[in-house]
């Protein structure tokens, strides 16, 4: 049986022996068979002279042949036993006379069930005329897209040539490098000169249009939503400039946004040069554009400085939450940053309650030996990691003392993949002579103890006061007294404050259905376009066992596939015993239209698989 790497518990590859230093991809997109077919040309460097094999990660790839590019010499290879979470090792015997560096071409095609890809029929798109395919490789799904060293410890540049119908547009996580049309087929070329991990390789093919939203930014989508997207993300350049002030120059050249079909399972994905975002951000008032600030931040924290394995995921996400909220502070004021952090703390507390305070996967650095990183995905690395950085900033004297460290850290480790210990060592080195300042940090408690963080920072709650007041008034209102509320109650609250008000109500005992009916009458909650508000409203209704709202809840989890929304609502309905069968039936009838990762985790939430 194949053994996983001693360096990365989620990869078979051994980059300490032979490392992939570059990739050239050639693909033909076949919508009929739902496969990509072509080749991966790997530039490989021997790091140990006596190692005879290159070990790669794969998952359900159909390997056609392996050869040395220069000579055409065929190479022998062995595919290891398939593991449902980790795929198969792919061991290639290197030529005995190979130089330190050689190029190996692997001809293959993907499986129709490729876990990195979602194939959509024309009927599943906004335009209803052309098919669509898009990828999601994080955390360990790039091995189902191409044979690679699917570990974030390996970074390499890549180029690609992708053939598709001339009716379609191909985009990748790289700079567009021209295209050639030959009759009904167009070849699109891409180049990504900056080394990056395999999980950031991304592909989208569909009937796409673009609009310019900044000097280095286009927004892409199907034409039916492109104008909405143009409006929603008009502040992209301001966010980029704020991030550069904090983190240093943006090195990736282009920063485009692709609004994907609704089944995309995340709020956003930070693919270099082409951030993928969910259409659930199209609120019509730019109130959900903070997700774009998050993905922009990843251009430094994650893409430039990367966790070396998924156990250290907080180095990607905790830092990114921290920078995202710093951008909010620069654009909208420091109280906005604090208000967002308060909401994040609530999200973290709910996550810990749901998973259990003793769940080892709520450690900031969890042990992922034998664990699919998809099973570990949660708010913990985002918010617990953010809280640690906020605490460190407070200890060293505030933003004016910590922001120069942040920039020095990003400059020191750019283009590298690092561990948490590397971060800590640099922190202590940077603040050399101030050891007493950081002596109180209990690193074991922060990193290796499950549950909530050991310390809660003091967040400014100025923007939360009105939310608190309205929450208390609704909770304390006696139904046998006159209704003290009016339709104007929410007029002075921002969309984010309405979200917070609903989040606070969610933490209370279930409200009587009659109170929620009054809210609906006064505030028209069901008609709100903001997906975050709609999500929290539906959860309140489910918690109150308001039967008439179940249809809307089930519609919400099937019209979009964002896991942040879908998973809690399915879990809530599962806990409501009378609705459990309906929730399971809805999932079963819709799972084939969900992306792999979402279908996988919801099945676990509904106790349909271990």
C-alpha positions as CSV (number, residue, x, y, z in Angstrom):
1,X,0.0,0.0,0.0
2,X,1.3,3.5,-0.8
3,X,2.5,5.6,2.0
4,X,1.8,9.2,2.6
5,X,4.7,11.6,2.8
6,X,6.5,12.1,6.2
7,X,6.6,15.8,5.3
8,X,2.9,16.2,4.5
9,X,0.2,13.8,5.9
10,X,-2.1,14.6,2.9
11,X,0.3,13.9,0.0
12,X,2.2,10.9,-1.4
13,X,4.8,13.1,-3.1
14,X,8.4,13.4,-1.9
15,X,9.6,16.8,-3.1
16,X,12.6,16.5,-0.7
17,X,13.9,13.8,-3.2
18,X,12.7,15.0,-6.6
19,X,10.7,18.3,-7.0
20,X,8.5,19.6,-9.7
21,X,9.8,23.1,-10.6
22,X,7.5,23.9,-13.5
23,X,4.4,22.7,-15.4
24,X,3.1,23.2,-18.9
25,X,-0.4,22.0,-19.4
26,X,-2.2,21.2,-22.7
27,X,-5.9,20.4,-22.4
28,X,-8.8,19.9,-24.7
29,X,-12.1,20.5,-23.0
30,X,-14.7,17.8,-23.9
31,X,-18.1,18.7,-22.6
32,X,-19.7,15.6,-24.2
33,X,-17.5,13.1,-22.2
34,X,-17.0,15.6,-19.3
35,X,-13.3,15.2,-19.3
36,X,-10.1,17.2,-19.9
37,X,-7.7,15.3,-22.1
38,X,-4.1,16.3,-22.9
39,X,-0.8,16.3,-21.1
40,X,1.2,17.7,-18.3
41,X,4.9,18.5,-19.0
42,X,6.7,18.5,-15.7
43,X,10.1,20.1,-15.2
44,X,11.6,18.0,-12.4
45,X,14.8,18.6,-10.4
46,X,16.6,15.9,-8.5
47,X,17.5,17.0,-5.0
48,X,19.0,13.6,-4.1
49,X,21.3,12.0,-6.7
50,X,20.6,8.4,-5.9
51,X,16.8,8.7,-5.9
52,X,15.4,6.6,-8.8
53,X,11.7,7.7,-8.7
54,X,9.5,10.8,-9.0
55,X,6.4,10.4,-6.8
56,X,3.3,12.4,-7.7
57,X,-0.3,12.6,-6.4
58,X,-3.3,11.5,-8.6
59,X,-7.0,10.8,-8.2
60,X,-8.8,8.8,-10.8
61,X,-6.7,10.0,-13.7
62,X,-6.5,7.8,-16.8
63,X,-2.8,7.7,-17.6
64,X,-2.0,7.1,-21.3
65,X,1.8,7.2,-21.2
66,X,4.9,8.8,-19.7
67,X,8.0,9.8,-21.6
68,X,11.1,12.0,-21.5
69,X,10.4,15.0,-23.6
70,X,13.9,15.4,-25.1
71,X,14.4,11.9,-26.2
72,X,10.9,10.4,-26.4
73,X,12.0,7.6,-24.1
74,X,9.1,5.8,-22.5
75,X,9.2,5.6,-18.7
76,X,7.7,2.9,-16.5
77,X,5.3,3.9,-13.8
78,X,3.2,2.4,-11.0
79,X,-0.2,3.7,-9.8
80,X,-0.7,2.9,-6.1
81,X,-3.8,1.6,-4.5
82,X,-6.7,4.1,-4.6
83,X,-7.6,5.8,-1.3
84,X,-11.0,7.5,-1.2
85,X,-9.6,10.7,0.4
86,X,-6.0,10.9,-0.9
87,X,-6.2,9.2,-4.3
88,X,-3.3,7.2,-5.6
89,X,0.5,7.6,-5.6
90,X,2.0,7.8,-9.1
91,X,5.6,6.6,-9.1
92,X,7.6,7.2,-12.2
93,X,11.0,5.5,-12.7
94,X,13.4,8.2,-13.8
95,X,15.9,7.4,-16.6
96,X,19.2,6.3,-15.2
97,X,21.1,8.8,-17.3
98,X,18.8,11.7,-16.4
99,X,20.5,15.0,-15.6
100,X,19.8,17.0,-12.5
101,X,16.9,18.5,-14.3
102,X,14.7,16.8,-17.0
103,X,11.3,17.3,-18.5
104,X,8.7,14.4,-18.3
105,X,5.5,14.4,-20.3
106,X,2.5,12.6,-18.9
107,X,-0.4,12.0,-21.3
108,X,-3.7,11.5,-19.6
109,X,-7.3,12.5,-19.2
110,X,-9.4,13.3,-16.2
111,X,-12.3,11.3,-14.9
112,X,-15.9,12.4,-15.5
113,X,-16.2,12.3,-11.7
114,X,-13.1,14.5,-11.2
115,X,-13.5,16.0,-7.8
116,X,-11.9,19.3,-8.8
117,X,-14.4,20.0,-11.6
118,X,-18.1,20.8,-11.9
119,X,-19.6,20.3,-15.3
120,X,-22.8,22.2,-15.9
121,X,-25.3,21.6,-18.7
122,X,-26.7,24.7,-20.6
123,X,-29.8,24.5,-18.5
124,X,-27.8,24.9,-15.3
125,X,-26.3,28.2,-16.4
126,X,-27.8,31.7,-16.5
127,X,-27.7,31.9,-20.3
128,X,-29.3,28.5,-20.8
129,X,-27.5,28.1,-24.2
130,X,-23.9,27.0,-23.5
131,X,-22.3,24.5,-21.1
132,X,-19.9,25.6,-18.3
133,X,-17.1,24.0,-16.3
134,X,-15.1,25.3,-13.4
135,X,-12.6,24.0,-10.9
136,X,-12.0,24.1,-7.2
137,X,-8.7,22.6,-6.2
138,X,-8.2,23.6,-2.6
139,X,-7.3,21.7,-0.6
140,X,-6.2,18.4,-2.3
141,X,-8.3,18.2,-5.5
142,X,-5.6,19.4,-8.0
143,X,-4.5,15.7,-8.1
144,X,-7.8,14.9,-9.8
145,X,-7.1,17.6,-12.4
146,X,-3.5,16.7,-13.3
147,X,-0.6,14.6,-11.9
148,X,1.3,16.8,-9.5
149,X,3.0,17.2,-6.2
150,X,-0.3,18.1,-4.5
151,X,1.2,19.7,-1.4
152,X,1.4,23.5,-0.6
153,X,5.1,23.0,0.2
154,X,5.8,22.9,-3.5
155,X,5.6,26.1,-5.6
156,X,6.2,26.3,-9.3
157,X,5.3,28.6,-12.3
158,X,3.0,27.2,-15.0
159,X,2.0,27.8,-18.6
160,X,-1.0,26.3,-20.4
161,X,-2.7,25.9,-23.7
162,X,-6.4,25.0,-23.6
163,X,-8.6,24.1,-26.5
164,X,-12.4,24.7,-26.4
165,X,-15.3,25.5,-28.6
166,X,-15.0,29.0,-30.2
167,X,-18.4,29.8,-28.7
168,X,-16.8,29.8,-25.2
169,X,-14.1,31.7,-23.2
170,X,-11.4,29.9,-21.2
171,X,-9.9,31.6,-18.1
172,X,-7.2,30.3,-15.8
173,X,-5.4,31.5,-12.6
174,X,-2.7,33.1,-14.8
175,X,-2.1,36.0,-17.2
176,X,-3.9,35.6,-20.5
177,X,-1.3,35.1,-23.3
178,X,-3.3,35.3,-26.5
179,X,-5.5,32.9,-28.4
180,X,-5.7,31.3,-31.8
181,X,-9.0,30.4,-33.5
182,X,-9.1,27.6,-36.0
183,X,-12.6,27.1,-37.2
184,X,-14.9,25.8,-34.4
185,X,-12.0,25.5,-31.9
186,X,-10.0,28.2,-30.2
187,X,-6.7,27.6,-28.3
188,X,-6.3,29.9,-25.3
189,X,-2.8,30.4,-23.9
190,X,-1.8,31.3,-20.3
191,X,1.3,32.0,-18.3
192,X,1.8,32.2,-14.6
193,X,5.4,33.3,-14.0
194,X,5.2,33.5,-10.2
195,X,5.8,30.2,-8.3
196,X,2.5,29.0,-6.7
197,X,1.2,25.8,-5.1
198,X,-0.9,23.3,-7.2
199,X,-4.1,24.0,-5.3
200,X,-4.1,27.5,-7.0
201,X,-4.3,26.1,-10.5
202,X,-7.8,27.0,-11.7
203,X,-9.9,26.7,-14.9
204,X,-13.2,28.1,-16.0
205,X,-14.9,27.7,-19.4
206,X,-18.2,29.2,-20.3
207,X,-20.0,31.9,-22.3
208,X,-18.3,34.7,-20.5
209,X,-18.1,38.4,-20.9
210,X,-16.0,41.0,-19.0
211,X,-16.2,44.6,-17.9
212,X,-13.4,46.8,-16.7
213,X,-13.6,47.8,-13.0
214,X,-10.1,49.2,-12.5
215,X,-6.8,49.8,-14.2
216,X,-5.7,46.2,-13.5
217,X,-9.1,44.5,-13.0
218,X,-11.8,43.0,-15.1
219,X,-15.0,41.4,-13.8
220,X,-16.1,38.3,-15.7
221,X,-19.4,36.5,-15.7
222,X,-22.2,35.3,-18.0
223,X,-23.7,38.3,-19.7
224,X,-26.9,38.0,-17.7
225,X,-25.2,39.2,-14.5
226,X,-22.1,41.1,-15.7
227,X,-23.6,44.5,-15.2
228,X,-24.6,43.7,-11.7
229,X,-21.1,42.4,-11.0
230,X,-19.6,45.6,-12.5
231,X,-21.5,47.7,-10.0
232,X,-21.0,45.4,-7.1
233,X,-17.2,45.3,-7.4
234,X,-16.5,48.8,-8.5
235,X,-14.3,49.4,-5.4
236,X,-11.8,46.7,-6.3
237,X,-8.9,49.1,-7.0
238,X,-9.4,50.9,-3.8
239,X,-9.2,47.6,-1.9
240,X,-6.0,46.7,-3.9
241,X,-4.3,50.0,-3.0
242,X,-5.2,49.7,0.7
243,X,-3.8,46.2,0.7
244,X,-0.6,47.4,-1.0
245,X,-0.2,50.1,1.7
246,X,-0.2,47.3,4.3
247,X,1.5,44.4,2.6
248,X,3.8,45.8,-0.2
249,X,3.5,45.8,-4.0
250,X,1.0,43.5,-5.7
251,X,3.2,41.2,-7.8
252,X,0.7,39.2,-9.8
253,X,0.0,41.8,-12.5
254,X,-3.7,41.4,-13.2
255,X,-6.4,41.1,-10.6
256,X,-9.7,39.9,-12.2
257,X,-12.9,38.6,-10.6
258,X,-15.0,35.7,-12.0
259,X,-18.6,35.5,-10.8
260,X,-19.3,31.8,-11.0
261,X,-22.6,29.9,-11.2
262,X,-24.5,29.5,-7.9
263,X,-23.2,26.0,-7.2
264,X,-19.7,27.3,-6.4
265,X,-19.2,26.1,-2.8
266,X,-17.3,29.0,-1.3
267,X,-17.7,32.7,-0.9
268,X,-14.5,33.2,-2.9
269,X,-11.3,31.4,-4.0
270,X,-8.1,33.3,-4.3
271,X,-6.8,31.9,-7.5
272,X,-4.0,34.2,-8.7
273,X,-4.9,36.8,-11.3
274,X,-8.5,35.5,-11.3
275,X,-10.4,35.4,-8.0
276,X,-13.5,33.1,-8.1
277,X,-16.5,34.5,-6.3
278,X,-20.0,33.3,-5.6
279,X,-23.0,35.1,-7.1
280,X,-24.5,35.3,-3.5
281,X,-22.3,38.4,-3.1
282,X,-24.5,40.3,-5.6
283,X,-26.6,42.2,-3.0
284,X,-27.1,45.3,-5.1
285,X,-25.6,47.6,-2.5
286,X,-21.9,46.5,-2.3
287,X,-22.6,45.4,1.3
288,X,-21.0,42.0,0.7
289,X,-17.9,43.1,-1.1
290,X,-15.7,42.4,2.0
291,X,-15.3,38.9,0.6
292,X,-13.3,40.5,-2.3
293,X,-11.1,42.3,0.3
294,X,-10.5,38.8,1.8
295,X,-9.5,37.3,-1.6
296,X,-7.3,40.4,-2.4
297,X,-5.5,39.9,0.9
298,X,-4.7,36.3,-0.1
299,X,-2.5,37.7,-2.8
300,X,0.0,38.1,0.0
301,X,-1.2,35.9,2.8
302,X,-1.6,32.5,1.2
303,X,-0.5,33.0,-2.3
304,X,2.8,34.7,-1.7
305,X,3.5,33.3,1.8
306,X,1.9,29.9,2.0
307,X,1.2,27.3,4.7
308,X,3.6,24.4,3.9
309,X,0.9,21.8,4.7
310,X,-2.8,22.0,5.6
311,X,-2.2,21.5,9.3
312,X,-0.9,25.1,9.3
313,X,-3.9,26.5,7.3
314,X,-4.3,29.3,9.8
315,X,-1.2,30.9,8.3
316,X,-3.2,31.4,5.2
317,X,-6.6,32.2,6.6
318,X,-5.9,33.8,10.0
319,X,-3.5,36.3,8.4
320,X,-6.0,36.9,5.5
321,X,-8.9,37.7,8.0
322,X,-6.5,40.0,9.8
323,X,-5.5,41.9,6.6
324,X,-9.1,41.9,5.3
325,X,-10.2,43.8,8.4
326,X,-7.2,46.1,8.2
327,X,-8.4,47.0,4.7
328,X,-11.8,47.7,6.1
329,X,-10.3,50.0,8.7
330,X,-8.4,52.0,6.1
331,X,-11.5,52.3,3.9
332,X,-14.3,52.7,6.4
333,X,-12.7,53.4,9.8
334,X,-11.4,51.4,12.8
335,X,-14.8,50.8,14.3
336,X,-15.7,48.8,11.2
337,X,-12.7,46.6,11.8
338,X,-13.8,46.0,15.4
339,X,-17.4,45.4,14.4
340,X,-16.4,42.7,11.8
341,X,-14.1,41.1,14.4
342,X,-17.0,40.9,16.9
343,X,-19.1,39.1,14.3
344,X,-16.2,36.8,13.6
345,X,-16.0,35.9,17.3
346,X,-19.7,34.9,17.2
347,X,-19.1,32.8,14.2
348,X,-16.2,31.0,15.9
349,X,-18.2,30.4,19.0
350,X,-21.0,28.8,17.0
351,X,-18.5,26.6,15.1
352,X,-17.0,25.4,18.4
353,X,-20.5,24.7,19.8
354,X,-21.4,22.7,16.7
355,X,-18.2,20.7,16.5
356,X,-17.7,20.3,20.3
357,X,-15.2,22.2,22.4
358,X,-13.0,19.1,22.7
359,X,-13.0,18.3,19.0
360,X,-9.2,18.0,18.1
361,X,-10.0,19.7,14.7
362,X,-10.8,22.9,16.6
363,X,-7.1,23.2,17.4
364,X,-5.4,26.0,15.5
365,X,-2.8,23.5,14.4
366,X,-4.8,20.2,14.1
367,X,-3.2,16.8,13.5
368,X,-4.4,15.8,10.0
369,X,-2.8,12.4,9.8
370,X,-5.3,10.3,7.9
371,X,-7.8,13.2,7.8
372,X,-9.1,14.7,4.6
373,X,-8.6,18.5,4.9
374,X,-12.2,19.0,3.7
375,X,-13.3,17.4,7.0
376,X,-11.2,19.9,8.9
377,X,-12.5,22.9,7.0
378,X,-14.2,25.4,9.4
379,X,-14.2,28.9,10.8
380,X,-11.4,27.9,13.2
381,X,-8.3,28.7,11.2
382,X,-9.9,32.0,10.0
383,X,-11.2,33.4,13.3
384,X,-9.0,31.7,15.9
385,X,-6.0,32.6,13.8
386,X,-7.2,36.2,13.4
387,X,-7.7,36.4,17.1
388,X,-4.2,35.3,17.8
389,X,-2.8,38.0,15.5
390,X,-5.1,40.6,17.1
391,X,-3.8,39.6,20.5
392,X,-0.2,39.8,19.4
393,X,-0.8,43.3,17.9
394,X,-2.2,44.4,21.2
395,X,0.7,43.0,23.2
396,X,3.4,44.8,21.1
397,X,1.6,48.2,21.3
398,X,-1.1,48.3,18.6
399,X,-1.2,48.8,14.8
400,X,1.7,51.2,14.5
401,X,4.0,48.6,16.1
402,X,2.5,45.5,14.4
403,X,1.9,46.6,10.9
404,X,5.7,47.1,10.1
405,X,6.2,43.5,11.4
406,X,3.4,42.3,9.1
407,X,5.1,43.8,6.1
408,X,8.5,42.5,7.1
409,X,7.1,39.0,7.6
410,X,5.5,39.1,4.1
411,X,8.7,40.3,2.5
412,X,10.9,37.9,4.4
413,X,8.9,34.8,3.3
414,X,7.5,35.8,-0.1
415,X,7.5,32.9,-2.6
416,X,8.0,30.4,0.3
417,X,5.9,27.9,2.1
418,X,6.4,27.9,5.9
419,X,5.3,26.4,9.2
420,X,3.8,28.0,12.2
421,X,7.1,27.6,14.0
422,X,8.8,29.6,11.2
423,X,6.3,32.4,11.9
424,X,6.9,32.3,15.6
425,X,10.7,32.3,15.3
426,X,10.6,35.4,13.0
427,X,8.2,37.2,15.4
428,X,10.6,36.7,18.3
429,X,13.5,37.7,16.2
430,X,11.8,40.8,15.0
431,X,10.9,41.9,18.5
432,X,14.3,40.9,19.8
433,X,15.0,42.8,23.1
434,X,11.3,42.8,23.9
435,X,11.0,39.2,25.0
436,X,9.1,40.2,28.1
437,X,6.3,41.7,26.0
438,X,5.6,38.3,24.3
439,X,6.4,36.1,27.3
440,X,2.8,35.8,28.3
441,X,1.8,34.1,25.0
442,X,0.8,30.5,25.8
443,X,1.6,29.1,22.4
444,X,0.5,25.6,23.3
445,X,-2.9,26.9,24.4
446,X,-3.3,28.9,21.2
447,X,-2.0,26.3,18.8
448,X,-2.7,22.9,20.3
449,X,-5.7,23.2,22.6
450,X,-9.2,22.7,21.2
451,X,-12.1,25.0,21.7
452,X,-12.2,28.8,22.0
453,X,-9.1,30.9,22.1
454,X,-7.5,31.4,25.6
455,X,-8.0,35.2,25.4
456,X,-10.7,37.3,23.9
457,X,-9.5,40.8,22.8
458,X,-11.4,43.9,23.8
459,X,-13.3,44.8,20.7
460,X,-14.9,48.3,20.3
461,X,-18.7,47.6,20.2
462,X,-19.8,51.0,19.1
463,X,-21.5,49.7,15.9
464,X,-23.0,46.8,17.8
465,X,-24.9,48.9,20.4
466,X,-28.0,49.6,18.2
467,X,-28.1,45.9,17.3
468,X,-27.9,44.9,21.0
469,X,-30.7,47.3,21.9
470,X,-33.0,46.1,19.1
471,X,-32.3,42.4,20.0
472,X,-33.1,42.9,23.6
473,X,-36.3,44.8,22.8
474,X,-37.6,41.9,20.7
475,X,-36.6,39.3,23.2
476,X,-38.2,41.1,26.1
477,X,-41.4,42.2,24.3
478,X,-44.4,40.6,25.9
479,X,-46.9,39.5,23.3
480,X,-49.9,40.5,25.4
481,X,-48.7,44.2,25.3
482,X,-48.9,46.7,22.4
483,X,-46.3,46.2,19.7
484,X,-43.5,48.8,20.3
485,X,-41.9,48.3,16.8
486,X,-42.3,50.1,13.5
487,X,-41.1,49.6,9.9
488,X,-38.5,52.3,10.5
489,X,-36.5,50.3,13.1
490,X,-34.0,49.1,10.6
491,X,-33.7,52.3,8.6
492,X,-30.7,53.6,10.5
493,X,-28.9,50.2,10.5
494,X,-26.4,49.2,7.8
495,X,-26.8,45.8,6.1
496,X,-23.9,44.5,8.3
497,X,-25.7,45.7,11.5
498,X,-28.9,43.9,10.4
499,X,-26.8,40.8,10.0
500,X,-25.4,41.3,13.5
501,X,-28.9,41.9,15.0
502,X,-30.1,38.6,13.5
503,X,-27.0,36.8,14.7
504,X,-27.6,38.0,18.2
505,X,-31.2,36.8,18.0
506,X,-29.9,33.4,16.9
507,X,-28.0,33.1,20.2
508,X,-31.1,33.6,22.2
509,X,-33.8,31.0,23.0
510,X,-36.2,30.4,20.1
511,X,-38.5,33.3,19.5
512,X,-42.2,32.6,19.3
513,X,-43.4,32.3,15.7
514,X,-45.8,35.2,16.3
515,X,-42.8,37.5,16.9
516,X,-41.1,36.4,13.7
517,X,-44.4,36.9,11.8
518,X,-44.5,40.5,13.2
519,X,-40.9,41.0,12.0
520,X,-41.9,39.8,8.6
521,X,-44.9,42.1,8.5
522,X,-42.8,45.2,9.6
523,X,-39.5,44.6,8.0
524,X,-40.2,42.3,4.9
525,X,-37.3,40.1,5.9
526,X,-38.1,37.4,3.3
527,X,-37.8,39.9,0.4
528,X,-34.2,40.9,1.3
529,X,-31.6,40.4,-1.5
530,X,-28.6,40.3,0.9
531,X,-27.8,36.6,1.1
532,X,-26.2,36.9,4.6
533,X,-29.4,38.5,5.9
534,X,-31.6,35.9,4.2
535,X,-29.5,33.1,5.6
536,X,-29.7,34.3,9.2
537,X,-33.5,35.0,8.9
538,X,-34.1,31.5,7.7
539,X,-32.1,30.0,10.5
540,X,-34.1,32.0,13.0
541,X,-37.3,30.7,11.4
542,X,-36.1,27.1,11.6
543,X,-35.0,27.5,15.2
544,X,-38.6,28.7,16.0
545,X,-40.0,25.7,14.1
546,X,-41.9,28.1,11.8
547,X,-43.2,25.4,9.4
548,X,-44.2,27.9,6.6
549,X,-40.6,29.0,6.2
550,X,-39.2,25.5,5.5
551,X,-40.0,25.7,1.8
552,X,-38.0,28.9,1.5
553,X,-35.1,27.3,3.5
554,X,-35.0,24.3,1.2
555,X,-35.2,26.5,-1.9
556,X,-32.3,28.5,-0.5
557,X,-30.0,25.5,-0.1
558,X,-30.8,24.2,-3.6
559,X,-30.6,27.5,-5.6
560,X,-27.0,28.0,-4.4
561,X,-24.3,25.8,-3.1
562,X,-22.2,28.0,-0.8
563,X,-21.2,25.8,2.1
564,X,-21.3,28.7,4.6
565,X,-25.1,28.8,4.0
566,X,-26.0,25.3,3.0
567,X,-24.4,23.3,5.8
568,X,-25.9,25.2,8.8
569,X,-29.4,25.1,7.3
570,X,-29.2,21.4,6.5
571,X,-27.9,20.8,10.0
572,X,-30.7,22.9,11.5
573,X,-33.3,21.0,9.6
574,X,-31.7,17.7,10.6
575,X,-32.0,18.6,14.2
576,X,-35.7,19.4,13.7
577,X,-36.9,15.9,13.8
578,X,-40.2,16.5,11.9
579,X,-38.2,18.0,9.0
580,X,-35.3,15.6,8.9
581,X,-36.8,13.4,6.2
582,X,-37.5,16.4,4.0
583,X,-34.0,17.7,4.4
584,X,-32.5,14.3,3.4
585,X,-34.9,13.9,0.5
586,X,-33.9,17.4,-0.8
587,X,-30.3,16.6,-0.5
588,X,-30.6,13.3,-2.3
589,X,-32.5,14.9,-5.2
590,X,-30.0,17.7,-5.6
591,X,-26.6,16.2,-4.7
592,X,-25.7,15.6,-8.3
593,X,-25.9,19.3,-9.0
594,X,-23.6,20.2,-6.1
595,X,-19.9,20.4,-6.3
596,X,-18.0,17.4,-4.9
597,X,-16.8,19.1,-1.7
598,X,-20.2,20.5,-0.8
599,X,-22.0,17.2,-1.5
600,X,-19.4,15.3,0.5
601,X,-19.6,17.4,3.7
602,X,-23.4,17.8,3.7
603,X,-23.8,14.0,3.4
604,X,-21.7,13.9,6.7
605,X,-23.9,16.6,8.3
606,X,-27.0,14.6,7.5
607,X,-25.4,11.4,8.9
608,X,-25.5,9.7,5.5
609,X,-21.8,8.8,5.6
610,X,-19.2,8.4,8.3
